[in-house]
């Protein structure tokens, strides 16, 4: 028998080219009594090897008198095992090791009611003569089994078969056998899909907007192309999918233009593509810059900074003490900010804050991006100037001597990457008395006010550390 299977499997094939779909009638009997028939068509364009193998088995009447040996209500009916012809019931479904296996031809055809698939064991390439028909949607099988046909009429008979009384192994108590006959071909060409959304020349499209179209009669796959040019040379997405919608995860925000089209596949032929559609993405979401995400030790008047966005005329900033930005938690909610930075005033100290920014155009406001966090410390009076100093510097405090407060200025050069920066006060014995700054800081010039009202008169030292830079200077408190 194995030689016969190998011979039939090697006959001329279509190799996935467009072709007429073979049509078969499956007639059934229950213990010698006819119970009806149903029709199927196969998908040579999608699973040519499996279709060719099935057709070769029909030619030698291999399926005739085999049983539907498994019935699972709400799921599938399964048949085609040669063991079910004459061997004991407990061997049904085990298959014949002499059979030729067909390599997997997985696709994105959705396992909906009526879809016919190739049964297999744990090896993806172990399918042979056994097949199953879904009596309900079973999308958990998608892309895991070769889908190679569908029922075109007579699903009510499949429903009757699956409802048969069965044993604990899902074998029908009364044997149901089949006779399979090729009855023709279907050479129909599917219709061109009708697009639902987005409309041509639509704007403000985001990755979660998605594209969609109406289903085509007989369509089981849809070719979706998305490209950055109208000739579809530079495609960012090109795939046959089993649904009538798809996300746009690969597109980029920033007023970018994309072209897209879709065609249908009925298993034998593809339709022409829809007319090319164009859409423009929404304005980009600003990227937070400073303070570094999840940084600590920030002052209550910390500066927030974000990147500029092309097409934005202003920005909308929100700062909250909770991550869901409830009205009770929002401490800043300001629109129309024309700069890319904003200094906070009077933020609660020793508190975690959440912040996010959106872009505003003359026509609409874009979406908020991923929120960043920062935690305020106990230092106050930090002033930041986003200049571009050329080198690290720690200036002498002013005034000096002082009572009870003084200003300390320092700079981080543009050549230095944002790194953990600390500014600490020590007494003459080297004991730390105050931490003024402990945060990741980018390039800029900084000035902080040191309030020493809790300290006694004497000589103190202040030390700046930022990356590999360390410098210490002396200051004098006179009360």
C-alpha positions as a Markdown table, in Angstrom:
| # | Residue | x | y | z |
|---|---|---|---|---|
| 1 | Unk | 0.0 | 0.0 | 0.0 |
| 2 | Unk | 2.9 | 2.4 | 0.8 |
| 3 | Unk | 4.2 | 2.2 | -2.8 |
| 4 | Unk | 0.7 | 3.1 | -4.1 |
| 5 | Unk | 0.5 | 6.2 | -1.8 |
| 6 | Unk | 4.0 | 7.4 | -2.8 |
| 7 | Unk | 3.1 | 7.0 | -6.5 |
| 8 | Unk | -0.1 | 9.0 | -6.2 |
| 9 | Unk | 1.5 | 11.7 | -4.1 |
| 10 | Unk | 4.2 | 12.2 | -6.8 |
| 11 | Unk | 1.8 | 12.8 | -9.7 |
| 12 | Unk | 1.6 | 16.2 | -11.4 |
| 13 | Unk | 0.5 | 19.0 | -9.2 |
| 14 | Unk | -0.6 | 22.6 | -9.2 |
| 15 | Unk | 2.1 | 23.8 | -6.8 |
| 16 | Unk | -0.1 | 26.5 | -5.4 |
| 17 | Unk | -1.1 | 28.1 | -8.7 |
| 18 | Unk | -4.5 | 29.5 | -9.3 |
| 19 | Unk | -6.8 | 26.7 | -10.4 |
| 20 | Unk | -10.3 | 25.4 | -10.3 |
| 21 | Unk | -11.3 | 24.1 | -6.9 |
| 22 | Unk | -12.2 | 20.4 | -7.0 |
| 23 | Unk | -15.7 | 19.6 | -5.7 |
| 24 | Unk | -16.8 | 16.4 | -4.0 |
| 25 | Unk | -20.0 | 14.8 | -2.7 |
| 26 | Unk | -19.7 | 12.8 | 0.5 |
| 27 | Unk | -22.6 | 10.4 | 0.9 |
| 28 | Unk | -23.1 | 8.8 | 4.3 |
| 29 | Unk | -24.8 | 5.7 | 5.8 |
| 30 | Unk | -25.5 | 4.7 | 9.4 |
| 31 | Unk | -25.3 | 1.0 | 9.8 |
| 32 | Unk | -26.4 | 0.4 | 6.2 |
| 33 | Unk | -29.1 | 3.1 | 6.1 |
| 34 | Unk | -28.4 | 6.2 | 4.0 |
| 35 | Unk | -28.6 | 9.4 | 6.0 |
| 36 | Unk | -27.8 | 12.0 | 3.4 |
| 37 | Unk | -24.9 | 13.8 | 1.7 |
| 38 | Unk | -23.0 | 17.0 | 1.8 |
| 39 | Unk | -20.7 | 18.8 | -0.6 |
| 40 | Unk | -17.1 | 20.1 | -0.2 |
| 41 | Unk | -14.7 | 22.0 | -2.2 |
| 42 | Unk | -10.9 | 22.1 | -1.7 |
| 43 | Unk | -8.3 | 24.9 | -1.8 |
| 44 | Unk | -5.5 | 24.1 | -4.3 |
| 45 | Unk | -4.2 | 27.7 | -4.1 |
| 46 | Unk | -3.7 | 27.4 | -0.4 |
| 47 | Unk | -2.8 | 23.8 | 0.3 |
| 48 | Unk | -1.8 | 22.2 | -3.1 |
| 49 | Unk | -0.1 | 19.1 | -1.8 |
| 50 | Unk | -2.9 | 18.2 | 0.6 |
| 51 | Unk | -5.5 | 18.8 | -2.1 |
| 52 | Unk | -3.6 | 16.7 | -4.5 |
| 53 | Unk | -3.2 | 13.9 | -2.0 |
| 54 | Unk | -6.9 | 13.9 | -1.1 |
| 55 | Unk | -7.9 | 13.9 | -4.8 |
| 56 | Unk | -5.5 | 10.9 | -5.4 |
| 57 | Unk | -7.3 | 9.0 | -2.6 |
| 58 | Unk | -10.7 | 9.7 | -4.0 |
| 59 | Unk | -9.5 | 8.4 | -7.4 |
| 60 | Unk | -8.7 | 5.0 | -5.9 |
| 61 | Unk | -11.9 | 5.1 | -3.8 |
| 62 | Unk | -9.8 | 5.0 | -0.7 |
| 63 | Unk | -12.4 | 6.8 | 1.5 |
| 64 | Unk | -15.3 | 4.6 | 0.5 |
| 65 | Unk | -16.7 | 2.7 | 3.5 |
| 66 | Unk | -14.4 | 4.4 | 6.0 |
| 67 | Unk | -16.1 | 5.8 | 9.1 |
| 68 | Unk | -16.5 | 9.2 | 10.8 |
| 69 | Unk | -14.9 | 7.7 | 13.8 |
| 70 | Unk | -14.9 | 10.8 | 16.1 |
| 71 | Unk | -17.7 | 13.2 | 16.8 |
| 72 | Unk | -17.3 | 16.1 | 19.3 |
| 73 | Unk | -20.4 | 18.4 | 19.6 |
| 74 | Unk | -19.5 | 22.0 | 19.3 |
| 75 | Unk | -16.2 | 21.2 | 17.7 |
| 76 | Unk | -15.6 | 18.7 | 14.9 |
| 77 | Unk | -16.4 | 15.5 | 13.1 |
| 78 | Unk | -13.4 | 13.4 | 12.0 |
| 79 | Unk | -12.9 | 10.5 | 9.5 |
| 80 | Unk | -10.7 | 9.0 | 6.9 |
| 81 | Unk | -8.7 | 6.5 | 9.0 |
| 82 | Unk | -8.2 | 3.2 | 7.1 |
| 83 | Unk | -8.5 | 1.3 | 10.4 |
| 84 | Unk | -12.2 | 2.2 | 10.6 |
| 85 | Unk | -13.0 | 0.0 | 7.5 |
| 86 | Unk | -12.5 | -3.4 | 9.1 |
| 87 | Unk | -10.3 | -3.2 | 12.2 |
| 88 | Unk | -11.5 | -3.1 | 15.8 |
| 89 | Unk | -13.1 | 0.1 | 17.0 |
| 90 | Unk | -10.3 | 0.7 | 19.6 |
| 91 | Unk | -7.8 | 1.2 | 16.6 |
| 92 | Unk | -9.9 | 3.9 | 14.9 |
| 93 | Unk | -8.0 | 7.1 | 14.7 |
| 94 | Unk | -4.6 | 5.5 | 15.1 |
| 95 | Unk | -3.9 | 5.5 | 11.4 |
| 96 | Unk | -1.8 | 3.2 | 9.2 |
| 97 | Unk | 2.0 | 3.7 | 9.6 |
| 98 | Unk | 2.4 | 2.7 | 5.9 |
| 99 | Unk | 0.6 | 5.8 | 4.7 |
| 100 | Unk | 2.5 | 8.7 | 3.2 |
| 101 | Unk | 2.5 | 11.8 | 5.3 |
| 102 | Unk | 1.9 | 15.2 | 3.7 |
| 103 | Unk | 4.1 | 18.2 | 4.7 |
| 104 | Unk | 2.3 | 20.9 | 6.7 |
| 105 | Unk | 0.8 | 23.7 | 4.6 |
| 106 | Unk | -0.3 | 26.0 | 7.4 |
| 107 | Unk | -2.0 | 29.3 | 6.5 |
| 108 | Unk | -4.1 | 32.0 | 8.1 |
| 109 | Unk | -7.4 | 30.5 | 7.0 |
| 110 | Unk | -9.7 | 30.9 | 10.0 |
| 111 | Unk | -11.2 | 27.7 | 11.3 |
| 112 | Unk | -14.8 | 28.7 | 11.1 |
| 113 | Unk | -17.8 | 26.5 | 10.9 |
| 114 | Unk | -17.6 | 24.3 | 7.8 |
| 115 | Unk | -13.8 | 24.5 | 7.3 |
| 116 | Unk | -12.1 | 21.2 | 6.5 |
| 117 | Unk | -8.6 | 20.5 | 7.9 |
| 118 | Unk | -6.0 | 17.8 | 7.9 |
| 119 | Unk | -5.8 | 15.8 | 11.2 |
| 120 | Unk | -2.3 | 15.0 | 12.5 |
| 121 | Unk | -0.5 | 14.0 | 15.6 |
| 122 | Unk | 2.2 | 16.1 | 17.4 |
| 123 | Unk | 4.4 | 16.2 | 14.4 |
| 124 | Unk | 3.2 | 19.1 | 12.1 |
| 125 | Unk | 4.2 | 17.0 | 9.1 |
| 126 | Unk | 2.3 | 13.9 | 10.1 |
| 127 | Unk | -1.1 | 14.5 | 8.3 |
| 128 | Unk | -2.3 | 11.9 | 5.8 |
| 129 | Unk | -5.8 | 10.6 | 5.0 |
| 130 | Unk | -7.6 | 11.7 | 8.2 |
| 131 | Unk | -9.6 | 14.9 | 8.0 |
| 132 | Unk | -11.9 | 16.9 | 10.2 |
| 133 | Unk | -14.8 | 19.3 | 9.6 |
| 134 | Unk | -15.5 | 22.1 | 12.1 |
| 135 | Unk | -19.2 | 22.2 | 13.1 |
| 136 | Unk | -18.6 | 25.4 | 15.1 |
| 137 | Unk | -16.0 | 28.1 | 15.0 |
| 138 | Unk | -12.7 | 26.7 | 16.3 |
| 139 | Unk | -10.2 | 29.5 | 15.9 |
| 140 | Unk | -7.9 | 28.0 | 18.5 |
| 141 | Unk | -6.8 | 25.7 | 15.6 |
| 142 | Unk | -5.7 | 28.6 | 13.4 |
| 143 | Unk | -2.3 | 28.1 | 11.7 |
| 144 | Unk | -1.8 | 24.9 | 13.6 |
| 145 | Unk | -3.4 | 22.5 | 11.1 |
| 146 | Unk | -3.6 | 22.5 | 7.3 |
| 147 | Unk | -6.9 | 24.0 | 6.3 |
| 148 | Unk | -7.6 | 22.8 | 2.7 |
| 149 | Unk | -11.3 | 22.9 | 2.0 |
| 150 | Unk | -14.8 | 23.8 | 3.2 |
| 151 | Unk | -18.3 | 22.5 | 3.2 |
| 152 | Unk | -20.4 | 24.3 | 0.5 |
| 153 | Unk | -23.8 | 22.7 | 1.3 |
| 154 | Unk | -25.2 | 20.1 | 3.6 |
| 155 | Unk | -23.9 | 21.4 | 7.0 |
| 156 | Unk | -27.1 | 20.2 | 8.5 |
| 157 | Unk | -26.0 | 16.6 | 7.9 |
| 158 | Unk | -22.7 | 17.4 | 9.6 |
| 159 | Unk | -24.7 | 18.7 | 12.6 |
| 160 | Unk | -26.7 | 15.4 | 12.6 |
| 161 | Unk | -23.5 | 13.3 | 12.5 |
| 162 | Unk | -21.9 | 15.2 | 15.4 |
| 163 | Unk | -25.0 | 14.8 | 17.5 |
| 164 | Unk | -24.8 | 11.0 | 17.2 |
| 165 | Unk | -24.7 | 9.1 | 20.6 |
| 166 | Unk | -21.1 | 8.3 | 21.3 |
| 167 | Unk | -18.8 | 6.5 | 23.7 |
| 168 | Unk | -16.2 | 7.9 | 26.1 |
| 169 | Unk | -13.7 | 8.1 | 23.2 |
| 170 | Unk | -16.1 | 10.2 | 21.1 |
| 171 | Unk | -16.7 | 7.2 | 18.7 |
| 172 | Unk | -20.3 | 7.1 | 17.4 |
| 173 | Unk | -22.1 | 4.1 | 18.9 |
| 174 | Unk | -23.6 | 3.3 | 15.5 |
| 175 | Unk | -21.0 | 3.2 | 12.7 |
| 176 | Unk | -21.3 | 6.0 | 10.2 |
| 177 | Unk | -19.5 | 5.4 | 6.9 |
| 178 | Unk | -18.7 | 7.6 | 3.9 |
| 179 | Unk | -18.5 | 7.4 | 0.2 |
| 180 | Unk | -16.6 | 10.2 | -1.6 |
| 181 | Unk | -17.1 | 11.1 | -5.2 |
| 182 | Unk | -15.6 | 13.9 | -7.3 |
| 183 | Unk | -18.6 | 15.7 | -8.8 |
| 184 | Unk | -17.0 | 18.7 | -10.6 |
| 185 | Unk | -15.0 | 21.9 | -10.2 |
| 186 | Unk | -15.5 | 25.5 | -9.1 |
| 187 | Unk | -13.6 | 28.0 | -11.2 |
| 188 | Unk | -15.2 | 31.1 | -9.7 |
| 189 | Unk | -13.1 | 34.2 | -9.1 |
| 190 | Unk | -13.9 | 36.0 | -5.9 |
| 191 | Unk | -15.1 | 39.6 | -5.8 |
| 192 | Unk | -12.9 | 42.5 | -5.0 |
| 193 | Unk | -13.4 | 43.4 | -1.3 |
| 194 | Unk | -15.4 | 46.6 | -0.4 |
| 195 | Unk | -13.4 | 48.7 | 2.0 |
| 196 | Unk | -15.1 | 50.0 | 5.2 |
| 197 | Unk | -12.4 | 52.1 | 6.8 |
| 198 | Unk | -10.4 | 54.2 | 6.9 |
| 199 | Unk | -11.8 | 56.4 | 4.2 |
| 200 | Unk | -9.5 | 57.4 | 1.4 |
| 201 | Unk | -7.2 | 60.3 | 2.3 |
| 202 | Unk | -8.2 | 59.9 | 6.0 |
| 203 | Unk | -6.0 | 61.6 | 8.6 |
| 204 | Unk | -5.2 | 61.2 | 12.3 |
| 205 | Unk | -4.7 | 57.5 | 11.9 |
| 206 | Unk | -3.0 | 55.7 | 14.8 |
| 207 | Unk | -1.6 | 52.1 | 15.1 |
| 208 | Unk | -4.8 | 51.0 | 16.9 |
| 209 | Unk | -7.1 | 52.5 | 14.2 |
| 210 | Unk | -6.9 | 49.4 | 12.0 |
| 211 | Unk | -8.2 | 48.8 | 8.5 |
| 212 | Unk | -11.3 | 46.8 | 7.6 |
| 213 | Unk | -13.4 | 45.6 | 4.7 |
| 214 | Unk | -16.6 | 43.6 | 4.1 |
| 215 | Unk | -16.3 | 39.8 | 3.7 |
| 216 | Unk | -16.4 | 38.4 | 0.2 |
| 217 | Unk | -18.6 | 35.5 | -0.6 |
| 218 | Unk | -16.4 | 32.4 | -0.6 |
| 219 | Unk | -13.4 | 34.4 | 0.5 |
| 220 | Unk | -11.2 | 32.5 | 3.0 |
| 221 | Unk | -8.0 | 34.7 | 2.9 |
| 222 | Unk | -7.4 | 38.3 | 2.2 |
| 223 | Unk | -4.1 | 39.8 | 0.9 |
| 224 | Unk | -3.4 | 43.0 | 2.7 |
| 225 | Unk | -0.6 | 45.3 | 1.5 |
| 226 | Unk | 0.5 | 48.5 | 3.3 |
| 227 | Unk | 3.4 | 50.5 | 1.9 |
| 228 | Unk | 5.1 | 53.9 | 2.1 |
| 229 | Unk | 4.7 | 54.4 | -1.7 |
| 230 | Unk | 1.9 | 54.1 | -4.1 |
| 231 | Unk | 3.7 | 51.5 | -6.2 |
| 232 | Unk | 4.0 | 49.2 | -3.2 |
| 233 | Unk | 7.7 | 48.8 | -3.5 |
| 234 | Unk | 8.4 | 49.6 | 0.1 |
| 235 | Unk | 5.9 | 47.5 | 2.0 |
| 236 | Unk | 5.7 | 47.6 | 5.7 |
| 237 | Unk | 3.0 | 44.8 | 5.8 |
| 238 | Unk | 2.2 | 42.2 | 3.2 |
| 239 | Unk | 0.4 | 39.0 | 4.2 |
| 240 | Unk | -2.7 | 36.9 | 3.6 |
| 241 | Unk | -4.9 | 37.0 | 6.7 |
| 242 | Unk | -8.0 | 35.1 | 7.6 |
| 243 | Unk | -10.0 | 38.1 | 8.9 |
| 244 | Unk | -11.6 | 41.1 | 7.4 |
| 245 | Unk | -9.7 | 43.6 | 9.5 |
| 246 | Unk | -6.2 | 44.1 | 10.7 |
| 247 | Unk | -4.2 | 46.4 | 13.0 |
| 248 | Unk | -1.6 | 48.9 | 11.8 |
| 249 | Unk | 1.1 | 48.2 | 14.3 |
| 250 | Unk | 3.9 | 48.8 | 11.9 |
| 251 | Unk | 3.0 | 52.4 | 11.0 |
| 252 | Unk | 4.7 | 55.4 | 12.5 |
| 253 | Unk | 3.0 | 58.5 | 13.8 |
| 254 | Unk | 4.2 | 61.9 | 12.7 |
| 255 | Unk | 1.9 | 62.9 | 9.8 |
| 256 | Unk | 3.4 | 60.1 | 7.6 |
| 257 | Unk | 1.5 | 58.9 | 4.5 |
| 258 | Unk | 0.7 | 55.3 | 3.8 |
| 259 | Unk | -0.9 | 53.4 | 0.9 |
| 260 | Unk | -2.9 | 50.2 | 1.2 |
| 261 | Unk | -4.9 | 47.8 | -0.7 |
| 262 | Unk | -6.6 | 44.4 | -0.3 |
| 263 | Unk | -7.7 | 41.4 | -2.4 |
| 264 | Unk | -9.6 | 38.2 | -1.7 |
| 265 | Unk | -8.7 | 34.5 | -2.1 |
| 266 | Unk | -11.4 | 31.8 | -2.3 |
| 267 | Unk | -8.9 | 28.9 | -2.3 |
| 268 | Unk | -8.8 | 28.6 | -6.1 |
| 269 | Unk | -8.4 | 32.2 | -7.4 |
| 270 | Unk | -7.5 | 35.6 | -6.1 |
| 271 | Unk | -9.4 | 38.8 | -6.9 |
| 272 | Unk | -7.9 | 42.0 | -8.2 |
| 273 | Unk | -6.8 | 44.5 | -5.6 |
| 274 | Unk | -9.0 | 47.3 | -4.4 |
| 275 | Unk | -8.2 | 50.7 | -5.7 |
| 276 | Unk | -5.2 | 52.0 | -3.7 |
| 277 | Unk | -6.2 | 53.9 | -0.6 |
| 278 | Unk | -4.2 | 56.6 | 1.2 |
| 279 | Unk | -4.1 | 57.7 | 4.8 |
| 280 | Unk | -2.0 | 60.0 | 7.0 |
| 281 | Unk | -1.0 | 59.2 | 10.5 |
| 282 | Unk | -1.7 | 61.4 | 13.5 |
| 283 | Unk | 0.9 | 63.8 | 14.9 |
| 284 | Unk | 3.6 | 62.1 | 16.9 |
| 285 | Unk | 3.5 | 61.7 | 20.7 |
| 286 | Unk | 6.2 | 63.7 | 22.5 |
| 287 | Unk | 9.0 | 61.8 | 24.0 |
| 288 | Unk | 9.8 | 62.7 | 27.6 |
| 289 | Unk | 13.4 | 63.7 | 28.2 |
| 290 | Unk | 13.8 | 64.9 | 31.8 |
| 291 | Unk | 13.7 | 64.1 | 34.6 |
| 292 | Unk | 14.9 | 60.6 | 33.8 |
| 293 | Unk | 12.1 | 58.1 | 34.2 |
| 294 | Unk | 11.7 | 56.7 | 37.7 |
| 295 | Unk | 14.3 | 59.1 | 39.0 |
| 296 | Unk | 14.3 | 60.3 | 42.6 |
| 297 | Unk | 15.4 | 63.3 | 44.7 |
| 298 | Unk | 13.8 | 65.9 | 42.4 |
| 299 | Unk | 12.9 | 69.3 | 43.8 |
| 300 | Unk | 9.3 | 70.5 | 44.1 |
| 301 | Unk | 10.0 | 73.1 | 41.3 |
| 302 | Unk | 11.5 | 70.5 | 39.0 |
| 303 | Unk | 11.6 | 71.2 | 35.2 |
| 304 | Unk | 9.9 | 68.8 | 32.9 |
| 305 | Unk | 11.3 | 68.5 | 29.4 |
| 306 | Unk | 10.2 | 66.6 | 26.3 |
| 307 | Unk | 11.2 | 66.4 | 22.6 |
| 308 | Unk | 9.8 | 68.6 | 19.9 |
| 309 | Unk | 7.2 | 67.2 | 17.5 |
| 310 | Unk | 6.9 | 68.1 | 13.9 |
| 311 | Unk | 3.5 | 69.6 | 13.2 |
| 312 | Unk | 2.7 | 70.4 | 16.8 |
| 313 | Unk | 2.0 | 74.0 | 17.6 |
| 314 | Unk | 1.7 | 73.4 | 21.3 |
| 315 | Unk | 1.6 | 70.7 | 24.0 |
| 316 | Unk | -0.8 | 69.4 | 26.6 |
| 317 | Unk | 1.0 | 68.5 | 29.9 |
| 318 | Unk | -0.6 | 66.5 | 32.8 |
| 319 | Unk | 1.1 | 65.7 | 36.1 |
| 320 | Unk | -0.6 | 63.5 | 38.7 |
| 321 | Unk | 0.0 | 61.9 | 42.0 |
| 322 | Unk | -1.7 | 58.7 | 40.8 |
| 323 | Unk | -1.1 | 56.6 | 37.7 |
| 324 | Unk | -4.7 | 56.8 | 36.4 |
| 325 | Unk | -4.8 | 60.6 | 36.4 |
| 326 | Unk | -8.0 | 61.0 | 38.3 |
| 327 | Unk | -9.3 | 64.5 | 39.0 |
| 328 | Unk | -8.2 | 64.2 | 42.6 |
| 329 | Unk | -4.7 | 63.2 | 41.6 |
| 330 | Unk | -4.0 | 65.7 | 38.8 |
| 331 | Unk | -1.9 | 68.6 | 40.0 |
| 332 | Unk | -1.1 | 70.1 | 36.6 |
| 333 | Unk | -3.3 | 70.0 | 33.5 |
| 334 | Unk | -2.2 | 72.7 | 31.1 |
| 335 | Unk | -2.8 | 73.0 | 27.4 |
| 336 | Unk | -1.3 | 75.4 | 24.9 |
| 337 | Unk | 2.3 | 75.1 | 26.1 |
| 338 | Unk | 4.4 | 76.4 | 23.2 |
| 339 | Unk | 7.8 | 75.4 | 24.6 |
| 340 | Unk | 9.1 | 71.9 | 25.1 |
| 341 | Unk | 9.7 | 72.4 | 28.9 |
| 342 | Unk | 7.8 | 73.5 | 31.9 |
| 343 | Unk | 8.9 | 74.2 | 35.4 |
| 344 | Unk | 6.7 | 72.9 | 38.2 |
| 345 | Unk | 5.9 | 75.0 | 41.2 |
| 346 | Unk | 5.1 | 73.7 | 44.7 |
| 347 | Unk | 4.9 | 70.0 | 44.0 |
| 348 | Unk | 4.5 | 67.9 | 47.1 |
| 349 | Unk | 7.9 | 66.8 | 48.4 |
| 350 | Unk | 8.8 | 63.1 | 49.0 |
| 351 | Unk | 6.0 | 62.1 | 46.6 |
| 352 | Unk | 5.9 | 60.0 | 43.5 |
| 353 | Unk | 4.5 | 61.9 | 40.5 |
| 354 | Unk | 3.3 | 60.7 | 37.0 |
| 355 | Unk | 3.4 | 62.8 | 33.9 |
| 356 | Unk | 2.6 | 62.6 | 30.2 |
| 357 | Unk | 2.5 | 65.0 | 27.3 |
| 358 | Unk | 0.5 | 65.2 | 24.0 |
| 359 | Unk | 0.9 | 67.2 | 20.9 |
| 360 | Unk | -1.6 | 69.8 | 19.8 |
| 361 | Unk | -2.1 | 70.8 | 16.1 |
| 362 | Unk | -4.5 | 73.6 | 14.8 |
| 363 | Unk | -7.0 | 70.8 | 14.0 |
| 364 | Unk | -6.8 | 68.3 | 16.9 |
| 365 | Unk | -4.9 | 67.0 | 19.9 |
| 366 | Unk | -2.8 | 63.8 | 19.5 |
| 367 | Unk | -2.7 | 61.0 | 22.0 |
| 368 | Unk | -0.8 | 60.8 | 25.2 |
| 369 | Unk | 2.3 | 58.6 | 25.3 |
| 370 | Unk | 3.5 | 56.3 | 28.0 |
| 371 | Unk | 3.6 | 58.1 | 31.3 |
| 372 | Unk | 6.9 | 58.7 | 33.1 |
| 373 | Unk | 7.4 | 59.0 | 36.8 |
| 374 | Unk | 9.7 | 61.0 | 39.1 |
| 375 | Unk | 9.8 | 61.3 | 42.9 |
| 376 | Unk | 10.4 | 64.6 | 44.7 |
| 377 | Unk | 13.0 | 64.8 | 47.4 |
| 378 | Unk | 13.4 | 67.3 | 50.2 |
| 379 | Unk | 15.6 | 69.8 | 48.3 |
| 380 | Unk | 13.9 | 73.1 | 47.3 |
| 381 | Unk | 14.9 | 76.0 | 45.2 |
| 382 | Unk | 16.5 | 74.2 | 42.2 |
| 383 | Unk | 16.6 | 76.4 | 39.1 |
| 384 | Unk | 17.6 | 74.8 | 35.8 |
| 385 | Unk | 18.9 | 76.5 | 32.7 |
| 386 | Unk | 19.1 | 74.3 | 29.6 |
| 387 | Unk | 22.1 | 75.9 | 28.2 |
| 388 | Unk | 25.0 | 73.9 | 26.6 |
| 389 | Unk | 28.0 | 74.3 | 28.9 |
| 390 | Unk | 31.3 | 72.9 | 27.6 |
| 391 | Unk | 32.7 | 71.5 | 30.8 |
| 392 | Unk | 31.8 | 70.4 | 34.4 |
| 393 | Unk | 32.0 | 73.2 | 36.9 |
| 394 | Unk | 31.2 | 73.8 | 40.5 |
| 395 | Unk | 31.1 | 77.5 | 41.4 |
| 396 | Unk | 31.8 | 79.1 | 44.8 |
| 397 | Unk | 28.6 | 79.6 | 46.7 |
| 398 | Unk | 27.2 | 83.1 | 47.1 |
| 399 | Unk | 27.1 | 84.8 | 49.5 |
| 400 | Unk | 29.9 | 83.4 | 51.5 |
| 401 | Unk | 30.0 | 83.6 | 54.4 |
| 402 | Unk | 26.1 | 83.3 | 54.6 |
| 403 | Unk | 23.3 | 83.3 | 57.1 |
| 404 | Unk | 21.1 | 81.2 | 56.8 |
| 405 | Unk | 20.9 | 80.5 | 53.0 |
| 406 | Unk | 23.3 | 80.6 | 50.1 |
| 407 | Unk | 23.2 | 79.7 | 46.4 |
| 408 | Unk | 25.3 | 77.0 | 44.7 |
| 409 | Unk | 25.7 | 76.8 | 41.0 |
| 410 | Unk | 27.1 | 74.0 | 38.9 |
| 411 | Unk | 27.1 | 72.8 | 35.3 |
| 412 | Unk | 27.0 | 69.5 | 33.4 |
| 413 | Unk | 28.5 | 69.7 | 29.9 |
| 414 | Unk | 26.7 | 68.6 | 26.7 |
| 415 | Unk | 29.4 | 66.0 | 26.1 |
| 416 | Unk | 28.3 | 64.1 | 29.3 |
| 417 | Unk | 25.5 | 61.6 | 29.2 |
| 418 | Unk | 22.7 | 62.0 | 31.7 |
| 419 | Unk | 24.0 | 60.4 | 34.9 |
| 420 | Unk | 23.4 | 60.3 | 38.6 |
| 421 | Unk | 24.3 | 63.6 | 40.1 |
| 422 | Unk | 24.7 | 64.3 | 43.8 |
| 423 | Unk | 25.3 | 67.5 | 45.7 |
| 424 | Unk | 26.0 | 67.0 | 49.4 |
| 425 | Unk | 27.0 | 69.1 | 52.4 |
| 426 | Unk | 29.6 | 67.8 | 54.9 |
| 427 | Unk | 30.9 | 69.1 | 58.2 |
| 428 | Unk | 34.6 | 69.5 | 59.1 |
| 429 | Unk | 34.7 | 65.9 | 60.4 |
| 430 | Unk | 33.5 | 64.6 | 57.0 |
| 431 | Unk | 30.0 | 63.7 | 58.3 |
| 432 | Unk | 27.2 | 64.3 | 55.7 |
| 433 | Unk | 24.7 | 66.8 | 57.0 |
| 434 | Unk | 22.5 | 67.4 | 53.9 |
| 435 | Unk | 21.8 | 66.0 | 50.5 |
| 436 | Unk | 20.7 | 68.8 | 48.2 |
| 437 | Unk | 20.6 | 66.8 | 44.9 |
| 438 | Unk | 20.4 | 63.1 | 44.2 |
| 439 | Unk | 19.0 | 62.5 | 40.7 |
| 440 | Unk | 19.9 | 61.7 | 37.1 |
| 441 | Unk | 20.4 | 65.0 | 35.4 |
| 442 | Unk | 21.1 | 65.9 | 31.8 |
| 443 | Unk | 23.3 | 68.7 | 30.4 |
| 444 | Unk | 22.5 | 72.1 | 31.8 |
| 445 | Unk | 23.4 | 74.8 | 34.3 |
| 446 | Unk | 21.8 | 74.4 | 37.7 |
| 447 | Unk | 21.4 | 76.7 | 40.8 |
| 448 | Unk | 20.1 | 75.5 | 44.1 |
| 449 | Unk | 19.5 | 77.3 | 47.3 |
| 450 | Unk | 20.9 | 75.8 | 50.5 |
| 451 | Unk | 19.0 | 76.6 | 53.7 |
| 452 | Unk | 21.3 | 76.0 | 56.7 |
| 453 | Unk | 19.0 | 77.3 | 59.3 |
| 454 | Unk | 19.1 | 74.0 | 61.2 |
| 455 | Unk | 22.9 | 73.9 | 61.3 |
| 456 | Unk | 25.3 | 75.6 | 63.7 |
| 457 | Unk | 27.9 | 78.2 | 62.7 |
| 458 | Unk | 31.1 | 76.8 | 61.2 |
| 459 | Unk | 33.0 | 75.6 | 58.3 |
| 460 | Unk | 31.3 | 73.2 | 55.9 |
| 461 | Unk | 32.1 | 71.6 | 52.6 |
| 462 | Unk | 29.9 | 71.0 | 49.5 |
| 463 | Unk | 30.7 | 68.2 | 47.0 |
| 464 | Unk | 29.4 | 67.6 | 43.5 |
| 465 | Unk | 29.5 | 64.2 | 41.9 |
| 466 | Unk | 28.3 | 63.6 | 38.4 |
| 467 | Unk | 29.5 | 60.6 | 36.4 |
| 468 | Unk | 33.3 | 60.6 | 36.9 |
| 469 | Unk | 33.4 | 64.2 | 37.9 |
| 470 | Unk | 34.0 | 65.0 | 41.6 |
| 471 | Unk | 34.8 | 68.5 | 43.1 |
| 472 | Unk | 34.6 | 69.8 | 46.6 |
| 473 | Unk | 34.5 | 73.5 | 47.9 |
| 474 | Unk | 34.3 | 75.2 | 51.3 |
| 475 | Unk | 31.6 | 77.4 | 52.6 |
| 476 | Unk | 31.2 | 79.3 | 55.9 |
| 477 | Unk | 28.0 | 79.7 | 58.0 |
| 478 | Unk | 28.0 | 82.6 | 60.3 |
| 479 | Unk | 24.9 | 83.2 | 62.6 |
